[in-house]
Amino acid sequence: MQHLIFDDKSGKTTTLSCEETTLKTETNTDGKVRSTSKSFADHKEAVTQLLKKEWELLKKGSVMKAQQAALGHPLLHLYTGRGYTGCLSFTATPHGIYVYRPGDEVRDELLRITADGNIAEVLTLPRLLAWEICYDAQRNQLLLDLDHYIYQYDFGTASFTALTDTLDKPASFATVGGNTWAYGTHPSYYINDQQFPLEVTIINGSIAICASLSPDGQLLALHNREGEIQIINTADYSLAQTIKGDFRIAAQLLWTKDSSQLIMQELYKAVRFYEISTGDEVSEEGLVIPGYSKDVSDCSLNEDNSLLVCTQRTRAYVFDFVNKRFLYEFPLQHCVKTARVEFIDNERLGVRTDYGCFSIYRVK
C-alpha cells in the first residue's frame, strides 16, 4: 500500500507506504529527501497509522493523487472540511466535479475540482445545504436542491436562478433525464414548467419523498406514499405504472439505461428491483451484499450498466450488474459512518464522506 501526497504550495511531496507491519514516510522538498520508518503490532495498525498521517496532511491542504490504482483503491483524496451538515452531494460535469462544502452560518459553497485534483473555483451558493446537485448536459446547467428550494446554475452566465420560492414542509427533490427536468418543493412539483400538487406522507418522523427521471427523460419515478412508486409519462403526464410493495420509504431510485427496470434502495434496508412493464418485483440474489446484514447506505449504477456499487456504512461492495454477481469489496477511507457514492464515469467512483473528504476510487 502506497499513497503519494502533494503540497502544491510548498512543492513538498510525501510518500507513505505500508509494508507488512512497518509504516515508511519519505518526504521530498526541493530535492531534499528524508525518510523515516516505524513498526506496529500488526498490518492493520500500520494501515491505520498511514491513514491517520495522511489525514493530517490533507487537512493542511495537501492532496493525495495517484495516476494508477488497483481495484478498490483511491486515485484521489481531497479534504473539503468545515464540519458535517448531512449533505454529501456532488456531480461530475465537463467543467470539473462540483462538490458541496459547508461554509459558515450564512453561506455554503460549491468546489469545482479539476481532473488533476485541484480546487479550481469556489462558488458561493445562494442558500445553505445542497441536498442534490444534477448536471444537465443539453442545457449546460446545474439543477440544485438547496435547503429544499430549487435553483438552477447557468455556466454561460455564471448565475443562480431560483425556480421555487415557497415551502410548506421540508420535502423536495431534483432530477434530470434527457431533455427533461423534474423537481419539487412541497406543496408542488414540476415536470419542466408544468406544475402539479405534491402530497407527502410522514412515517415515523421521516418524510416519504424521492424521485428520479429515466435516462431518456420520458418517465418519472415518484415516491411520496408508503409502499408505492408512481411511474409518470413526462410527455402527457399520464400514469404509466404504479409499483406497490411491502416497503415503507424509498431513499433512492435508480434506472437502468434502457428504462426497463427500477432499482429502489429502501431506507435503512436492502436494494430491490422492479420491472417497469409489469410493476413486479424481481429477485436478484447475486446483487445482495454478502454477510449477515443486507442493509444498504447508498448505491450507484454506472452509465453503461456494467457495475453496481452499494455501500454499507464504511465499506463498498462492487457487483457485475450484467451477470448479476458479486465481485469484491473495499473500505471507504477517511469515513466515520456514512458516505455518498456516485460514478463519475464508467470506471471511477466518486465518494464524499462525513469526515469532510472527497475521493475518487478505481472500480473497473
N, C-alpha and C positions, 0 to 999 in steps of 0.2 A: 504494500500500500504506500503510495507516494503522492503528496499534494504540493504543487508549486504555487506560491503566494506572491503577488506582485504589489508593490507600493509605487505607483507611478509618480507620486510627488517627490519622493526621495531617491527613486531609482533602485531601491533595495529589493532583492529577491530572496525569499526564504523557501527552502526545500525541506519539507517534513516527510520522513519516511519511517515506516514501521516494519522491522524485520524480526519476526518471532516475538520476543519479549522486550526488544530494545527500540526506543524512540531516538532517532537521529535528527538533529537540526543543523542545517547548513545555511548560512547567510552570505550573500554576495552583495557588497556595497562598493560600487565603482571598482570592481575587480579585486577587492579585498575579501577573501573567503575565510570564514570562521566556522568551525564545526564543533558540535558537542553531541554527546550521547548519554542516555540514561536507561537503565534496565528496570523492569517492573515484574511483578509476581507472575503475570501471565500475558498472553497476547491481547486478550480483551481489555485489560487495564492499559496496555500500551496504546491501543487504538483510542481509548477514551481520553488519554492524555494528549494524543496527537490532535484530536478534535477540539479539546479544550484550548490548546496552544493556538490552533488555527483560528478559533473564535475570538481570542484576544486580539489577533492581528486584523481580523475582519472588522471588528468594532472600531479599530483605529483608522479605517479607510482603505485597507488593502483588499485585494480581490484574488480569489482562488480561480485560476484559469488552467484548463488542460485542452490541448488540441485533440487529443485522443483519450479514450477511456474504455475500460472493459464494460460489459453489460452490467447495468445497475450501479455504475459508479458516476460521480459528478464530473461534469465538464466546466461548471461554474458555480461558485458561491459568492454572493454579494450581500452585504449587510444593508438592510433598509432601515431597520431600527425604529426608535421613537415610540416604544410601547406597543401594546396589543389591544385593538379595538374590537376584534371579532371579524373584521373584514380582511379577506385574504385574496382579493380579486387581482387579476392581471389578464392581458391578452396580447397575442403576437400580431404584429402588423408589418407591412413592408418598410415602415419608417423606424421600426425597432419594437421592442417589447415594452408595453406600458404596464407599470406595476404601481398599485396603490401604496402610499406611505402615509401613516398618521402624522399629522403635524402638531400644532399646539391646540389650544382650546377653541381657536377661532378659524383655523384653516387646516385643510389637508392637501395632499399633493399627489401628482402622478409623476413617476420617474420614467423617462424614456431610456431604456438600456439598449446599447448598440450590440452588433454581432460580436464585437471583441470584448464585451462585458463591462463597458464603461458607462457611467451615467452621463448622457449627452445633453439632457434637458430636464428641467423641473417645472411642471405646470401646477399652478395653484388652482385647486378646484373651487367652484362657486358654492359648494356645500360640503359638509363633513360626511364621512362614512360612504365609501364607494363599495356597495354590496355587489354590483355587477358591472363589468366592462365588456362590451361587444364591439367587434370591428366589422364594418360593412365595406367590403372591397369595391362594390359597384358605386357607392356614393363617396367613397374615401372619407368616411366619417366614423366616429365612435358613438355608440348609444350607451348611456350610463344610468345606473340606478344609484342616486346619491341621497342617502338617508330617506329612501322611499319616494323621492321626487325624481322624475325622469328628465335627463338632459341629453343633448347631442353636442358633439365637438367636431367642428369642421376644420380639417387640416389646411384647407386653402386659405381660410380667413383667420385661422388660429383663434377661434372664438367658441364659447359655450352658449347654447340657447336652451332655455327651459321649455320643456314640452308639456309638463303638468305643473299646476300651481296650487292644487287643493289636496287635502289629505284628511280622511276620516279615521282610518285605522292604519297602523304601520304594516300594510300589506302591499307588496309591489313585485314587479318582475320586468325584465327587459331581455329581448331575444331578437336575433337577426337570422334570416334564412333566405337565400336567393336575393330577390329584389324587394323583399317584404320585411317590414318592421312590425313587431308586436310588443306592446308594453302596457303596463297597468299600474295605477296607484288608486287604491280603494277610495271612492266607490265606482271607478270607471276603468275600463281597459280599451285599448285601441289596436286595430289592425290597420297599419298605415294611418290614414286620417279618419277612419270610421270608428265611431265611439259606441261602446256597449256597456251596460251595467255590470259591475263586478261584485258578486257576493262572496263573502269569505266565512269560513267556519273556524271557530276556536275550539281546539281539542286539548284538554288538559293544559291550558295556558299557552299552547302553540297554535299559530295561525296556519291553516292549510292553504298554501299558495305556492304554485310552481308552474312554469310554462316553458315550452320550447318549440321553435319552428323547425319543420323538416328542412333538410339541406337545400331543397329547391324552393322553399318558402310557400308551398302550396297547402300545407297542413299545419295547424297549430294544435299542439297538445296542451290542454289547460286543466290543471288540477286545483280545485278550490272547494272540494267537498270530500268528506271522509270516504275512502274506498272507491273513488271514482275519478276517471280522467276523460274529459271530453276531447274528441278529435274534430276540429273545426276546419271546414274548407275555406281558405282565405280568399277565394275568387268570388264566391257568392254568400259567404258567412253561414252556410248551412252546416248542420251537424252531420258529419260523415260517419262517426262511430262513437260509441260510448264503451269505455273499458271499465269493468267493475270487478272488484276483488275483495279479499279479506284484509287488505292493508288499511292503515289509518292515514298517515301523512306521507306524501312523496316529497323527498328532499331534493331530488334531481331527476330530470328526464333527458335521455339521450336518444337520438335517432340513428338508425343505420343509414348508410349513404343512399340506398335505394328507397328509403322511406317505407320499407315493408314491415319493420319491427321497431318497437319502442322499448328502451331499456329504462327501467324505473328503479332508482335507489330509494328504498323505504327508509324513513328517518330512524336512525339507531338500529337498523336491521340490514337484511341482505339485499342483493340486487335481484330484480325479477324481470322477466322478458315476456312481451306481449306481441301477438300478431295483429297488425292493423286491420287486415281484411276481415277477420272474424271477431276480434276483440278478446280472443282466448289467450290464457297464459301458457307459455311454453317452458318445459323443464329443460334446463341446460346444466346438467350435473358437472360437466367439465369446466364450467365457469364459476364454480363455487370455491371460495377461499378454503384451502386445506387447513385442517386442525379443528379444535373443538368449537371455537367461536366463529360464526359466519357473518357477523355484522360488518358493515362497510361504512367507512367515514366519508369517502369521496371516490369518484371514478371518472375516467375519461376514455374515449374511444378515438383512435387516430383517424385521419381523413380517409385513408384507403381501407379502413376497417380490418386491418390485419392484426392489430393489437388492442386489447382492452386492459387498462390498468385500474385496479381497485386498491384503495388504501384501508388499513385498519390501524387507526391511531398513528404510530410512528413507523409502520412498515408498508411497503408497496408490493403488490402481487401482480405479476405480468402474465397475461393469458394470450394464447393464439386464438384470435376470435374466428378465424376461418375454419380451423379444425376443432374448435371448442375444447381446448386442453390447457392445463396449467403449465407454464414454462419455468418461472423462477421467481424468487422474492428478494428484496433488498431493503436495508434500513434507510429511512429518511434522516439525513444528518441535520444537526442543529434544529431539532424539533422537540418541543416539550410533550405535546399530546395530540396536536391536530395540525393538518396542512391542507392546502388546496392544490389540486393537480390538474394540469391541462396540457395536452400535446401542443407543442409549438411547431412541429412538423411531424412527418410520419415516423421519425426515428428518435426524436428528442422530446423529453417530458419536462415541462416547467413545473416547479414546486415552490409555493410560498408558505412558509411555516409561521407558527405562532411565536417563534423565537426571534422574529424580525429578519429572516433570511430568505433571499430569493435564489433558487438554484436551478440548474439545468442538468438532467441526467441522460446518459445514453441508454436507451432501452431496446435498440434494434441494431 
